[in-house]
């Protein structure tokens, strides 16, 4: 039986465990990445572990998300992160160099490697035949120690692409079509492996749009083969020596297959408030649009922006629309500037933003009251753009440009007409402008030892959870609905992002937009339990959505289902994730109900726990979707305690 590319890469990094889908496997991690608004907790954890230097082939700290310095907190974070990187042997990508995923694929990614990143869109790297997995910051800290990482062995789904994209149809349409079919949680436990002659025709940045936004399906990751397109891309980056051909076997066996004919795709749009709420752009109600944002790591490659610029050429942004563009990397910006595309955007009235994530995670460009915003980014959760009453629609750059011109939803064909074919003449550069002057290389170990880590006053301690006790009796501090996102739990924006290195401060805003009274209530209760619906904790990998509730005394989350990354973050930070055996019980539990668990430490290893509702006088069962290793972590009281024990054990064995 032939092997998928995914299985080949996991086998080449295998350390222990089972290669059976759904079971736990431990793998060696080659590379890690972090970004500024999540990374402080990661490096505080690495400091607490006590190692002098990272034990990976390559670890990079990107200062790329919050470059809007509203006060001293974020610049202090950046200085801390830069000094920590120097201390521990980590590369730094300075502010203005670009968004982590785009820069990492361009300058560090290598086919066949495994990368773990403290951001849910880390699968971007699957565009060059890497296995790239988004995780929480504590998992990145663990990977940087060199300790093998746990992974639930995924099912591998073949996505067979045929045909070619029509002009005016973007790779964004491919992933929106996938979301329409798979849904926002249908990819849980899966890797999506793209194959076929349609895949072979897609350039690396087009592939990156698909693998990046594949995170919205709840997938472990997505991947394309390392084929001639990858060879061409790495050669254009001046890194041809890093190319290795990696393909699935011709007779590879997959767990499932999806077929998409690219030539049949038309422009699509994701409507509020979930990425899988996808319909044809031609069918959306033509409403007035107030804001258009062309940006994010998902959709601002050279070709993406050039095509948008060609749509704008000879036209102007509608007087009722605010249109901005934030390009994903300094390299891409310089290419577009050289070739005249930036001038086209400026001539059309597009405002150029700083090279950063920015509006994608509500750092600037918040929509108006009840506003309609059209974006090329990857998420449209309620409040994701900084305004809970705004409506966010997701489209391709070509459609975004047409919308900005028309003032309502529109496709590129409506602007270009018979000239639409010009868009298919745009390709990525044959040779990129390579300038790594904004990358700071790791110091030699002897120099690194002399570095003093700089901590501003906002950088507080990393909270460490208490070990669980046999008896737990606690009230319900929150009853949430379906699809609660990490944005709901830990709100985005320049202001809130700057607080993430200060958990005592940030925790005061836990559930700030979803349940404004939660933080005060949880603090008053002291110890509590959260009840959730389906897909609890979807979205961003930010582990603060676990750390803040833990700091406020939350001991368990009982939900109908829990998103993959958030479940891992809960485990790592001492909150036990539990799932209703009978989802109907959810309706019988109310805020402030007192829940009791006896013999908790004895029940956890069985993966079934009895919970008593003392207030209403009934009992119900929950199950723990935890691996053997996760059970150990839970019983230790979180990943940091567990990791310290493991490292001490390894040191004894090697003595």
HUFEN-V944393 format. One record per helix or strand. SS is the DSSP state (2 for helix, 1 for strand). FROM is the first residue (numbers start at 0). TO is the last residue. If there is no record, write none. Layout:
# HUFEN-V944393
{{SS	FROM	TO} {SS	FROM	TO}}
This chain:
# HUFEN-V944393
{{1	1	1} {2	4	11} {1	13	16} {1	23	26} {1	30	34} {2	35	48} {1	57	61} {2	71	87} {1	90	92} {1	97	97} {2	99	106} {1	113	116} {2	119	127} {1	130	133} {2	136	143} {1	148	151} {1	154	161} {2	170	181} {1	187	187} {1	189	194} {2	196	199} {2	203	216} {1	218	218} {1	220	223} {1	225	225} {2	227	235} {2	239	241} {1	245	245} {1	251	251} {1	255	260} {2	261	263} {1	267	269} {1	277	279} {2	280	282} {1	287	287} {1	290	294} {2	301	311} {1	321	325} {1	328	328} {2	329	337} {2	340	346} {1	350	351} {2	357	360} {1	371	374} {1	390	393} {2	396	405} {1	407	407} {2	411	424} {1	438	439} {2	444	447} {1	471	478} {1	484	484} {2	485	488} {2	493	496} {2	502	508} {2	517	524} {1	527	531} {1	535	535} {1	537	537} {2	543	550} {1	553	558} {1	561	561} {2	563	571} {1	575	579} {2	582	587} {1	593	596} {2	599	603} {1	607	612} {1	617	622} {2	627	635} {2	638	653}}
